[in-house]
Amino acid sequence: MTRPGPKEIKVMTDIAGVPQDSEVSARIANSIGPAFDGFAAVAGTLPFDLEPASFLLVQAAQVSK
């Protein structure tokens, strides 16, 4: 995922039912942007081949073997 801008943040919060103004969206985008920049170097290379919802099922299956 690329670094979200204020427009993307506004859309996400509106969908989540937490409407806000453009200024707040810009502040959120500026505060989480460095985290996205930090992971840009390894984006797409990490072994996340499992859906997060199925993680516990896979872990339980591995323990029971």
Secondary structure, DSSP 8 states (H G I E B T S, - for coil): -----HHHHHHHHHHTT----HHHHHHHHHHHHHHHHHHGGGTTTS---S-GGGHHHHHHHHHH-
